[in-house]
Amino acid sequence: MSDNNSADYDYDSIPVGYYDDIYRLNTGMQSKWHHLKFRKVFSEFPNSCKHLDVACGPGTFVGNLPPTIMSIGVDIANAQITYAKSKYSQSNVDFKLMSPGNLPFDDASFDIITSIELIEHISPEETKILLKECLRVLKPRGKLIITTPNYGAFWPILETVLNRVSKLSYKEQHITKYKKYRLKQTLSEAGFNTVKVKSFMFSAPFTAALNWRIADIIDSIEPDFIVNNLGHLLLGVATK
């Protein structure tokens, strides 16, 4: 994944299942970050639906959805798909290898499509192609739910800190940087009828260092005007 302004990043250098292991820790700030992120994305789901997760990685999000959701996770990395199948395949969950930019499904196949922190890793041109494909395979009035870091708030500061203290650096991984307006414009230009963009995730995950449950409480009481404008991640919800 690269554009003209960034050297290729070797994603195979990240151990397969790395983020799944973090999620399953169920303790600490990094694990709580993923739990709260997935919870926010899932809050946009109906009670039951046919769902596609694009760039599913090790399958963590798909594998932890309720059985009323029929899900397929796709990724371009064979190692990730192999891991996901070994960990999370079940009667309502499947995983498939895909080619970059091409979703191997018929038109109007899904009610919901998710793409969780993918578009910052690919070029704007690649994103346009992918969004057109998402639009194609969504059913009428189907919904795309997408997340990406919010470069219009405090994420750049947080990213700088993470690059210094974390085992993985985002400096070469995040090649396209989104603010609210840019994400909304990108989704609108792809052809979606209704687009809403807000931010989420502010202080709550960091309080998990003190107590896992306190972080959930903080997440539920943080003022909307702060979280929706200064949250570290953007949530885009686009309807066909």
N, C-alpha and C positions, 0 to 999 in steps of 0.2 A: 504494500500500500504506500503510494508515494505521489507527490506532485512535482512540478518543476523546481520548487523551492526547497525541497527536502530530500536528503539521502534516504535510500530504502532502509527501513527498519526490519531487522530480522525477528519476526514474531515467533519463529520456531525456537528462539532462545528463551522464551518464557515457558517454564515447565507446564506440560499438559495437566490440567486440573488445578493449577495454582490458585485461581480465583474461586474455584469450587471449594477447595480446602479452607480458604479464608472464610467464606460464607458459613461453612459447617462448624467453624470454631465456636460460634455462638457466644463470643466474648470479645471485648475490646472494640476500639473505635472503627477499625477497618471492616470488621465483620458486620458491625451495626450499620455502617454506611450502606453496605449491599442489601441488608435486610430492609432498611427504610426505603431505599431506592426501589426495590422490587414491590414493596407494599404500595408505594405511590403509583407505580405503573399499573398494578393490578386493580387499583381503585377505579380505573377507567373502564374495566371490563363489565359486561353483563353477567348474569348468573351462569349462563351457559353459552357456548359459542364454538365456532371452528376457528382456530388461532394459528398463526404462523409467526415464529420468532426468527428474524433475520440476523445472522452472525451470532448464533446461539452459544458459541464457544463450548465449554464443557457441559452445557445443558442445565445449568443450575436454576435459572428462572423457570424454564419449561417444566423441569422435573419436580418443582415445588408448587405447582398450580393444583387446584382441587380437581377431582375426577370428573366434574361436570364440564370441564374445558377440554376439548379435543385439540391437541397441540401437535405441531410439527416444527422442529428446529432445524435450520439449515446453516451451513458454514462452508467456507472454501477450504478449510483445513481438515484433511482426512484424519489426522491424529485427534483433533477435538471431537469430531463426529464419532470416532471409535470409542473414545472415553465416555462421551455422553450416552451412547448406546449401552455401554457396559454398566453405567451407574443408574440411568434413569428411564430406560425403555420400559414401557408398561402398556396396558390395553388402550389407554387414551393418549399415549405419547409415542412419537416416532421422531427419528432424526435422519436427515438426508444430506449428502454432499452436493454442493452446487458449484457452478462455474461463476467467476466474477461477473456481477451485473445481470445475470440471467436467472430468474426464478423458475424452476422446473415444474410449473403448475399451470393448469388451464385458467382462462379468464374467469373472473368472478368466483373464486374458490373459497375465499376466507371472509369471515365477519370482522376479525381483528388481526392487524399485523403490528408487531412490536419490533423496534430496533433500538437496543439499549447501548448507548455510547459506542456507536460505530462511525457516524459521519465525520467526527473529528479526525479519524484515522485515514480518511480517503479524500481525494481531490474533489472540488466542486463539480467537475465534469462527471466523475464516477458517481457522485451523489445524485445528480440529475438523472442519470441512467437508472440507478437503483429505485429512485422515487417513482419514475414512470412505470417500472415493473411492479412496484407495490400497488400503484393505482390500477394497473391492469388486472391483477389477481384478486383485488378486493371486490366484494359484492357491492351492489348499489347501496349507498348509505353506510358502507363499511368504514371502519375507523383505523387510521394509522396512529400509533403512539410511539413517540421517539424521544430519546433523551440525549443530551450532550452537555459538556461543561459550559458554564455561563461566564464568558470572558468579559461581560459587561458589569460584573460586580467584583467580588474578592477572589474568584477562582485563580487569577494569575499569581496572586500572592501565595495562595494555598499550594498551587502547583510548584512554585519555586521551593517552598519548604519541603514538599514531598520528594522532589527531585534530589534533595540533599540527604534526606533521612531514610527514604524507602529503598528496598532492594531493586525496584524498577523505576526507571526515569521516564517521564512523559515528554521530555524535551524533543526527542526525535519522533515520538509516536503521534503527537497531536499536531497535525500539519494544516488543518483548517479550523479556524477559531470563530465560534458563533456568539453573537449577542442576540437579544430578543428579536430585534428588527430583521436581522439577517436570516435567522431561522424561519421567521414568519414569511418573509419574502421568498425564501427557497421553497417552502412547502406550497405557497400560493402559486408560484410560477410552474410548479410541477403539474398543476391542474386540479388540485383539491378544491371542493366547493366552500368548505368552512374550515378555517384555521384558527386555533387558539394557542398562544404561547405564554407560559409563565415560568417563574423559577421556583425551586423548592430545595429543601435540605439546607438549613442554616447552622444552628449551634447544636442541635440534638445529637448527631452521631458522636461528637467530641465528648459529650458527657458520659458516654458508655465507658470511658476510662475509669469513671468513678463507680458506676453501677449500670448494669445492662437494662434494668427496668426503668431507671430514672430517665434514660434516653428516650424511651417510649412516651413517658409522661411529658417531657419537654417538647417532643415532637407534636404532641396533641394540643399544647397550650401556647406555642409560639405565635405571636401576632401575624395574621395573614399579610398585613401590609409590609412586613419585613421579609417574610419567607417568599412571598410572591414576587418581590422585586430584587431582593439581595441574596436569594438562595444560590448555592454553588452550582446547581445543575439546572438546565432548562428542560422543561416538559412541553413538547409540541404535540397537540392533538388535532389531527386533520381528518375530515370526513369527505368521502367520495360523493 
